[in-house]
């Protein structure tokens, strides 16, 4: 069995926070292009289940990834709070579907702990666990969300 790997702990900075189910996540604000409401998604055959298809955003074709499905969570009907975060993923724009976007927070490095759970799980895409008052924010290493094979599959969809 391959050893689990973890992403390097992120230093402090600004993070866009969002919700999936009841958990709060954060991604570095510098990776975020924009936030949009849900728009029509064109399904693409023979893509992984977490790839919902593509969108046409101002003439640019952008692949859409549902983070709930990618993370093995139950899918749900999209609500008025559901939105897409357009991110730069390895020099490619990808839309991430999330349940709701919260706000931009500033986390100091002393409020970020290593994502070490002491069990055999892959935390490669988790760069740290942020402490925001009494809340916990799972900080994502956005460039590691997709494996190399998954990225190749998604990369072929966009312009």
N, CA and C of each residue as an Amber inpcrd file, in Angstrom:
protein
   477
   0.8570000  -1.1850000   0.0000000   0.0000000   0.0000000   0.0000000
   0.8950000   1.2370000   0.0000000   0.6070000   2.2030000  -0.9120000
   1.4410000   3.4030000  -0.9510000   1.2770000   4.2150000   0.3160000
   2.3620000   4.8360000   0.7360000   2.3230000   5.6870000   1.9180000
   1.5470000   6.9580000   1.6110000   0.7140000   7.4060000   2.5370000
   0.0170000   8.6720000   2.3140000   1.0250000   9.8030000   2.2760000
   0.6990000  10.7890000   1.4840000   1.5690000  11.9560000   1.4020000
   0.7930000  13.1720000   1.8590000   1.5220000  14.1920000   2.2170000
   0.8400000  15.4160000   2.6180000   1.4800000  16.5890000   1.9080000
   0.6860000  17.6160000   1.7140000   1.1690000  18.8420000   1.0850000
   1.9940000  19.6010000   2.1060000   2.9100000  20.4290000   1.6440000
   3.6460000  21.2510000   2.5970000   2.6820000  22.2080000   3.2940000
   2.9480000  22.4580000   4.5660000   2.0790000  23.3660000   5.3130000
   2.1950000  24.7550000   4.7090000   1.0390000  25.3380000   4.4540000
   1.0010000  26.6620000   3.8480000   1.3530000  27.7120000   4.8990000
   1.9770000  28.7410000   4.4500000   2.2700000  29.8620000   5.3440000
   0.9900000  30.6930000   5.4540000   0.9960000  31.6480000   6.3280000
  -0.1770000  32.4850000   6.4980000  -0.5030000  33.2810000   5.2480000
  -1.6790000  33.8460000   5.2160000  -2.1010000  34.6520000   4.0870000
  -3.6080000  34.7810000   4.0530000  -4.1030000  35.2190000   2.9040000
  -5.5430000  35.3910000   2.7350000  -6.1220000  34.1780000   2.0150000
  -7.2820000  33.7470000   2.4920000  -7.9450000  32.5640000   1.9560000
  -9.4180000  32.8670000   1.7140000  -9.9200000  32.3810000   0.5740000
 -11.3530000  32.4200000   0.3190000 -11.9440000  31.1960000   0.9970000
 -12.9270000  31.3940000   1.8640000 -13.5390000  30.2620000   2.5540000
 -14.8770000  29.9250000   1.9130000 -15.1610000  28.6330000   1.9080000
 -16.4180000  28.1430000   1.3450000 -16.8510000  26.9050000   2.1080000
 -18.0850000  26.4800000   1.8630000 -18.6550000  25.3520000   2.5840000
 -18.9590000  24.2030000   1.6270000 -18.6480000  23.0010000   2.1000000
 -19.1010000  21.7550000   1.4940000 -19.7380000  20.9730000   2.6320000
 -21.0010000  20.6380000   2.4810000 -21.7780000  20.0540000   3.5660000
 -21.6740000  21.0050000   4.7630000 -21.1900000  20.5190000   5.9030000
 -21.1070000  21.3940000   7.0760000 -19.6890000  21.8540000   7.3570000
 -18.7440000  21.4600000   6.4990000 -17.3470000  21.7820000   6.7420000
 -16.9330000  23.0440000   5.9960000 -16.0040000  23.7810000   6.6030000
 -15.4880000  25.0030000   6.0010000 -14.1070000  24.7180000   5.4200000
 -13.8990000  25.1570000   4.1840000 -12.6440000  24.9740000   3.4760000
 -12.1130000  26.3370000   3.0760000 -10.8290000  26.3700000   2.7530000
 -10.2260000  27.6120000   2.2880000  -9.2030000  27.3400000   1.2020000
  -9.1250000  28.2660000   0.2500000  -8.0930000  28.2110000  -0.7800000
  -7.4240000  29.5790000  -0.8500000  -6.1360000  29.5500000  -1.2020000
  -5.3940000  30.7950000  -1.2790000  -6.0720000  31.7540000  -2.2530000
  -6.2740000  32.9720000  -1.8230000  -6.9870000  33.9610000  -2.6280000
  -6.2800000  34.2300000  -3.9510000  -4.9640000  34.0720000  -3.9840000
  -4.2200000  34.3290000  -5.2180000  -4.5410000  33.3120000  -6.3140000
  -5.1270000  32.1790000  -5.9540000  -5.5020000  31.1590000  -6.9400000
  -6.9090000  31.3930000  -7.5000000  -7.6700000  32.3120000  -6.8930000
  -9.0660000  32.5450000  -7.2720000  -9.1460000  33.6230000  -8.3370000
  -9.8060000  33.2980000  -9.4620000 -10.0530000  34.2790000 -10.5230000
 -11.3310000  35.0560000 -10.2470000 -12.4070000  34.3030000  -9.9920000
 -13.6950000  34.9380000  -9.7230000 -14.6680000  33.9290000  -9.1570000
 -15.7900000  34.4310000  -8.6780000 -16.8720000  33.6030000  -8.1460000
 -18.1010000  33.9260000  -8.9660000 -18.7680000  32.8830000  -9.4560000
 -19.9840000  33.1010000 -10.2430000 -21.0970000  32.2090000  -9.7110000
 -22.3320000  32.6010000  -9.9920000 -23.4650000  31.7500000  -9.6640000
 -23.4900000  30.5680000 -10.6200000 -24.3780000  29.6510000 -10.3520000
 -24.4930000  28.4720000 -11.2070000 -25.0200000  28.9040000 -12.5790000
 -24.3800000  28.4090000 -13.6240000 -24.8330000  28.6280000 -14.9980000
 -24.9350000  27.2610000 -15.6620000 -25.5000000  27.2380000 -16.8610000
 -25.6840000  25.9750000 -17.5630000 -24.3500000  25.2800000 -17.7970000
 -24.3350000  23.9940000 -17.4560000 -23.1520000  23.1570000 -17.6530000
 -23.4600000  22.1880000 -18.7810000 -22.5550000  22.1110000 -19.7420000
 -22.7050000  21.1700000 -20.8420000 -21.9730000  19.8810000 -20.4620000
 -22.7190000  18.7720000 -20.2940000 -22.0620000  17.5120000 -19.9360000
 -21.1340000  17.0410000 -21.0560000 -20.0460000  16.3740000 -20.6750000
 -19.1050000  15.8130000 -21.6330000 -19.0430000  14.3100000 -21.3640000
 -19.3180000  13.4910000 -22.3870000 -19.3240000  12.0330000 -22.1720000
 -17.9450000  11.4970000 -21.7820000 -17.9580000  10.4110000 -21.0460000
 -16.7800000   9.6450000 -20.6580000 -15.7650000  10.4420000 -19.8490000
 -16.2580000  11.3140000 -18.9930000 -15.3870000  12.0260000 -18.0590000
 -15.5960000  11.4130000 -16.6680000 -14.6610000  11.6240000 -15.7560000
 -14.8550000  11.1060000 -14.3950000 -16.1420000  11.6670000 -13.7840000
 -16.7570000  10.9440000 -12.8470000 -18.0420000  11.3930000 -12.2690000
 -18.0040000  12.7840000 -11.6450000 -16.8540000  13.2040000 -11.0960000
 -16.7720000  14.5190000 -10.4580000 -16.6720000  15.6520000 -11.4710000
 -16.4030000  15.3390000 -12.7330000 -16.3640000  16.3690000 -13.7830000
 -17.7790000  16.4980000 -14.3350000 -18.4110000  17.6120000 -14.0480000
 -19.8050000  17.8170000 -14.4370000 -19.9440000  18.2110000 -15.8970000
 -18.8650000  18.6760000 -16.5140000 -18.8980000  19.1010000 -17.9130000
 -18.0850000  20.3640000 -18.0870000 -18.5510000  21.2220000 -18.9870000
 -17.8640000  22.4790000 -19.2490000 -18.8670000  23.6300000 -19.2640000
 -18.3380000  24.8320000 -19.0200000 -19.1460000  26.0390000 -19.1560000
 -18.4640000  26.9520000 -20.1700000 -19.2570000  27.8320000 -20.7560000
 -18.7410000  28.8610000 -21.6450000 -18.8120000  30.1700000 -20.8650000
 -17.6670000  30.6170000 -20.4000000 -17.6050000  31.8430000 -19.6110000
 -16.9240000  32.9200000 -20.4390000 -17.7460000  33.8240000 -20.9780000
 -17.2700000  34.9180000 -21.8260000 -16.3780000  34.4090000 -22.9610000
 -16.8300000  33.3350000 -23.6000000 -16.1220000  32.8070000 -24.7600000
 -15.0130000  31.8230000 -24.4390000 -14.7560000  31.5770000 -23.1680000
 -13.7140000  30.6290000 -22.7650000 -14.3790000  29.3620000 -22.2180000
 -13.9520000  28.2060000 -22.7320000 -14.4910000  26.9380000 -22.2730000
 -13.7110000  26.5040000 -21.0330000 -14.4560000  26.2830000 -19.9280000
 -13.8380000  25.9660000 -18.6460000 -14.4470000  24.6740000 -18.1010000
 -13.6050000  23.6900000 -17.7540000 -14.1130000  22.4560000 -17.1500000
 -14.6780000  22.7310000 -15.7540000 -15.6810000  21.9390000 -15.3660000
 -16.3610000  22.1170000 -14.0880000 -16.1870000  20.8560000 -13.2380000
 -15.6650000  21.0510000 -12.0100000 -15.4650000  19.9540000 -11.0670000
 -16.3760000  20.1730000  -9.8610000 -17.1640000  19.1600000  -9.5190000
 -18.0030000  19.2220000  -8.3270000 -17.1620000  18.7030000  -7.1580000
 -16.7780000  19.5900000  -6.2420000 -15.8940000  19.1970000  -5.1470000
 -16.5380000  18.1960000  -4.2010000 -17.8610000  18.2420000  -4.0420000
 -18.5310000  17.2430000  -3.1930000 -18.2380000  15.8390000  -3.7110000
 -18.4340000  15.6500000  -5.0110000 -18.2290000  14.3290000  -5.6040000
 -16.7470000  13.9770000  -5.5800000 -15.8790000  14.9180000  -5.8900000
 -14.4350000  14.6760000  -5.8840000 -13.9660000  14.2050000  -4.5190000
 -14.5310000  14.7600000  -3.4570000 -14.1300000  14.4140000  -2.0990000
 -14.9050000  13.2290000  -1.5340000 -15.7330000  12.5740000  -2.3530000
 -16.4560000  11.3850000  -1.9070000 -17.6660000  11.6740000  -1.0440000
 -18.1840000  12.8930000  -1.1070000 -19.3730000  13.2620000  -0.3420000
 -20.6140000  12.9560000  -1.1790000 -21.7650000  12.9070000  -0.5070000
 -23.0210000  12.7160000  -1.2230000 -23.3030000  13.9380000  -2.0810000
 -23.7740000  13.6970000  -3.2980000 -24.1770000  14.8320000  -4.1350000
 -25.5210000  15.3360000  -3.6340000 -25.8370000  16.5560000  -4.0020000
 -27.0830000  17.1650000  -3.5580000 -27.5980000  18.0700000  -4.6640000
 -28.8520000  18.4290000  -4.5650000 -29.4060000  19.3920000  -5.5150000
 -28.7270000  20.7370000  -5.2710000 -28.4600000  21.4440000  -6.3550000
 -27.8670000  22.7670000  -6.2120000 -28.9200000  23.7340000  -5.6960000
 -28.4900000  24.6350000  -4.8180000 -29.4000000  25.6150000  -4.2330000
 -29.0320000  27.0070000  -4.7300000 -29.7350000  28.0070000  -4.2310000
 -29.4160000  29.3850000  -4.6260000 -28.0600000  29.8210000  -4.0850000
 -27.5480000  29.1260000  -3.0440000 -26.2280000  29.4460000  -2.4950000
 -25.0970000  28.7430000  -3.2380000 -25.4160000  27.6820000  -3.9810000
 -24.3960000  26.9410000  -4.7170000 -23.7620000  27.8630000  -5.7450000
 -22.4510000  27.8040000  -5.8410000 -21.7810000  28.6550000  -6.8190000
 -20.5170000  27.9800000  -7.3260000 -19.8890000  28.6400000  -8.2810000
 -18.6560000  28.1410000  -8.8650000 -17.5380000  29.1210000  -8.5350000
 -16.4120000  28.5520000  -8.1110000 -15.2140000  29.3470000  -7.8950000
 -14.2910000  29.0360000  -9.0680000 -13.9760000  30.0490000  -9.8470000
 -13.0550000  29.8690000 -10.9720000 -11.6420000  30.0370000 -10.4160000
 -10.8440000  28.9700000 -10.5380000  -9.4890000  28.9730000  -9.9760000
  -8.4590000  28.7040000 -11.0620000  -7.2390000  29.1310000 -10.7800000
  -6.0970000  28.7850000 -11.6230000  -5.5260000  27.4900000 -11.0820000
  -5.6090000  26.4560000 -11.8850000  -5.1400000  25.1360000 -11.4910000
  -4.0580000  24.7100000 -12.4700000  -2.8030000  24.8040000 -12.0400000
  -1.6720000  24.4520000 -12.9090000  -1.7530000  25.1870000 -14.2440000
  -1.9180000  26.4980000 -14.2050000  -1.9850000  27.3660000 -15.3870000
  -3.2090000  27.0880000 -16.2560000  -4.2370000  26.5120000 -15.6880000
  -5.4820000  26.2160000 -16.3980000  -6.6260000  26.6960000 -15.5150000
  -7.6510000  27.2940000 -16.1010000  -8.8040000  27.6960000 -15.3050000
  -9.7810000  26.5400000 -15.1980000 -10.2570000  26.3190000 -13.9680000
 -11.2240000  25.2650000 -13.6700000 -12.2750000  25.8760000 -12.7620000
 -13.5440000  25.4790000 -12.9680000 -14.6300000  25.9250000 -12.1010000
 -14.8830000  24.8490000 -11.0510000 -14.8820000  25.2390000  -9.7860000
 -15.1540000  24.3190000  -8.6860000 -16.5410000  24.6180000  -8.1320000
 -17.4100000  23.6150000  -8.1200000 -18.7480000  23.8020000  -7.5470000
 -18.6640000  23.5800000  -6.0490000 -19.1440000  24.5710000  -5.2840000
 -19.1720000  24.4980000  -3.8240000 -20.5780000  24.8390000  -3.3410000
 -20.8880000  24.4320000  -2.1050000 -22.2300000  24.6730000  -1.5600000
 -22.5020000  26.1540000  -1.3100000 -21.5080000  26.8700000  -0.8160000
 -21.6610000  28.3020000  -0.5480000 -20.2890000  28.9140000  -0.3190000
 -20.1290000  30.1510000  -0.7470000 -18.8990000  30.8900000  -0.4810000
 -19.1470000  31.7520000   0.7410000 -18.1550000  31.8170000   1.6330000
 -18.3040000  32.6270000   2.8390000 -17.6090000  33.9740000   2.6710000
 -16.3360000  34.0330000   2.9450000 -15.6430000  35.3100000   2.8760000
 -14.1440000  35.0970000   2.7330000 -13.4290000  36.1950000   2.6490000
 -11.9700000  36.1370000   2.6030000 -11.4800000  36.3840000   4.0260000
 -10.6060000  35.4790000   4.4950000 -10.0730000  35.6090000   5.8510000
  -8.5540000  35.7010000   5.7830000  -7.9960000  36.3310000   6.7640000
  -6.5480000  36.4620000   6.8860000  -6.1060000  35.5420000   8.0180000
  -5.3170000  34.5200000   7.6790000  -4.8230000  33.5920000   8.6900000
  -3.3220000  33.7630000   8.8420000  -2.8860000  33.9610000  10.0530000
  -1.4600000  34.0380000  10.3540000  -0.8980000  32.6170000  10.4050000
   0.3830000  32.4760000  10.1160000   0.9920000  31.1410000  10.0830000
   0.8950000  30.4180000  11.4280000   0.8630000  31.1490000  12.5380000
   0.7440000  30.4710000  13.8330000  -0.6810000  29.9740000  14.0990000
  -1.6220000  30.2970000  13.2170000  -2.9830000  29.7680000  13.3130000
  -3.2340000  28.6510000  12.3070000  -2.1510000  28.1250000  11.7260000
  -2.2720000  27.0400000  10.7550000  -1.4290000  25.8630000  11.2370000
  -2.0910000  24.7210000  11.4030000  -1.4040000  23.4980000  11.8270000
  -1.2480000  22.5560000  10.6520000  -0.3160000  21.6300000  10.7880000
  -0.0920000  20.6000000   9.7810000  -1.3180000  19.6870000   9.7030000
  -1.5940000  19.2070000   8.4940000  -2.7220000  18.2960000   8.2820000
  -2.2620000  16.8700000   8.5470000  -2.0420000  16.5420000   9.7880000
  -1.5790000  15.2110000  10.1830000  -2.6640000  14.5670000  11.0190000
  -3.1890000  13.4610000  10.5030000  -4.3050000  12.8190000  11.1920000
  -3.8980000  11.5280000  11.8920000  -2.6530000  11.0740000  11.6890000
  -2.1760000   9.8890000  12.3760000  -2.7630000   8.5890000  11.8610000
  -3.4560000   8.6410000  10.7360000  -4.0110000   7.4260000  10.1420000
  -3.6480000   7.4090000   8.6680000  -3.8470000   6.2760000   8.0370000
  -3.4490000   6.0840000   6.6400000  -4.4350000   6.7410000   5.6750000
  -4.3500000   8.0530000   5.5230000  -5.1510000   8.7460000   4.5190000
  -4.2520000   9.6880000   3.7380000  -4.6410000   9.9400000   2.5180000
  -3.8680000  10.8270000   1.6590000  -4.3030000  12.2650000   1.9150000
  -3.3870000  13.0550000   2.4470000  -3.6980000  14.4630000   2.7080000
  -2.8930000  15.3660000   1.7730000  -2.5260000  14.8230000   0.6110000
  -1.6860000  15.5630000  -0.3280000  -2.2940000  16.9000000  -0.7240000
  -3.6090000  16.9710000  -0.8280000  -4.2480000  18.2090000  -1.2740000
  -4.6570000  19.1180000  -0.1170000  -4.3560000  18.7260000   1.1150000
  -4.6450000  19.5620000   2.2790000  -3.3440000  20.1930000   2.7330000
  -3.2730000  21.5110000   2.6850000  -2.0280000  22.1890000   3.0310000
  -1.9560000  22.5730000   4.4990000  -3.0550000  22.4550000   5.2080000
  -3.0410000  22.7730000   6.6240000  -4.4420000  22.8720000   7.1860000
  -4.5050000  23.0010000   8.4930000  -5.7730000  23.1800000   9.1990000
  -5.7100000  24.5440000   9.8700000  -6.5710000  25.4390000   9.4200000
  -6.5880000  26.7830000   9.9710000  -7.5260000  26.8990000  11.1570000
  -7.1260000  27.7070000  12.1240000  -7.9630000  27.9870000  13.2860000
  -8.4620000  29.4190000  13.1520000  -9.7620000  29.5540000  13.0600000
 -10.3920000  30.8560000  12.8790000 -11.3880000  31.0390000  14.0190000
 -10.9180000  31.6230000  15.1150000 -11.7560000  31.7000000  16.3090000
 -12.0170000  30.2790000  16.7920000 -13.2860000  29.9220000  16.9360000
 -13.6300000  28.5620000  17.3630000 -13.8480000  27.6270000  16.1730000
 -13.7140000  28.1550000  14.9630000 -13.9350000  27.3440000  13.7670000
 -12.6350000  26.7290000  13.2550000 -12.8000000  25.6350000  12.5210000
 -11.6860000  24.9790000  11.8490000 -11.9030000  25.1440000  10.3540000
 -10.8470000  25.5110000   9.6370000 -10.9070000  25.6740000   8.1860000
  -9.8880000  24.7240000   7.5720000 -10.3550000  23.8130000   6.7180000
  -9.4680000  22.8990000   6.0230000  -8.9040000  23.6450000   4.8190000
  -7.5940000  23.8700000   4.8300000  -6.9490000  24.6470000   3.7740000
  -6.4890000  23.7140000   2.6600000  -6.9440000  23.9910000   1.4490000
  -6.6660000  23.1180000   0.3160000  -5.4890000  23.6140000  -0.5040000
  -4.6820000  22.6950000  -0.9580000  -3.5980000  22.9660000  -1.9090000
  -4.2340000  22.7380000  -3.2800000  -4.7520000  23.7820000  -3.8830000
  -5.5910000  23.6770000  -5.0640000  -4.8830000  22.9850000  -6.2310000
  -3.5740000  23.1700000  -6.3570000  -2.8390000  22.5240000  -7.4470000
  -2.7540000  21.0170000  -7.2850000  -3.1020000  20.5070000  -6.1060000
  -3.0200000  19.0670000  -5.8570000  -4.3850000  18.4070000  -5.7210000
  -5.4460000  19.1440000  -5.9880000  -6.7990000  18.5910000  -5.8810000
  -6.9710000  17.4100000  -6.8280000  -6.4480000  17.5410000  -8.0380000
  -6.5770000  16.4830000  -9.0340000  -5.2590000  15.7310000  -9.1600000
  -5.3530000  14.4090000  -9.3050000  -4.1450000  13.6300000  -9.5800000
  -3.6660000  13.9780000 -10.9920000  -2.4810000  13.5430000 -11.3370000
  -1.9350000  13.8220000 -12.6740000  -2.8560000  13.2960000 -13.7610000
  -3.3780000  12.0790000 -13.5780000  -4.2720000  11.4800000 -14.5800000
  -5.5810000  12.2610000 -14.6730000  -6.1240000  12.6670000 -13.5200000
  -7.3630000  13.4350000 -13.5140000  -7.1600000  14.7890000 -14.1710000
  -6.0090000  15.4100000 -13.9020000  -5.7330000  16.7100000 -14.4860000
  -5.6490000  16.6030000 -16.0080000  -5.0120000  15.5550000 -16.5090000
  -4.9310000  15.3590000 -17.9580000  -6.3360000  15.2420000 -18.5540000
  -7.2170000  14.4910000 -17.8840000  -8.5910000  14.3300000 -18.3680000
  -9.3220000  15.6750000 -18.3970000  -9.1720000  16.4700000 -17.3420000
  -9.8310000  17.7760000 -17.2550000  -9.1930000  18.7520000 -18.2340000
  -7.8890000  18.6930000 -18.3710000  -7.1450000  19.6260000 -19.2160000
  -7.5620000  19.5380000 -20.6810000  -8.0090000  18.3830000 -21.1240000
  -8.4180000  18.2220000 -22.5200000  -9.7690000  18.8670000 -22.7940000
 -10.5020000  19.2660000 -21.7550000 -11.8540000  19.8080000 -21.9540000
 -11.8800000  21.2990000 -22.2480000 -10.9480000  22.0550000 -21.7330000
 -11.0190000  23.5090000 -21.8480000 -10.2160000  24.0490000 -23.0020000
 -10.4800000  25.3180000 -23.3040000  -9.7550000  25.9910000 -24.3860000
  -8.4790000  26.5930000 -23.8630000
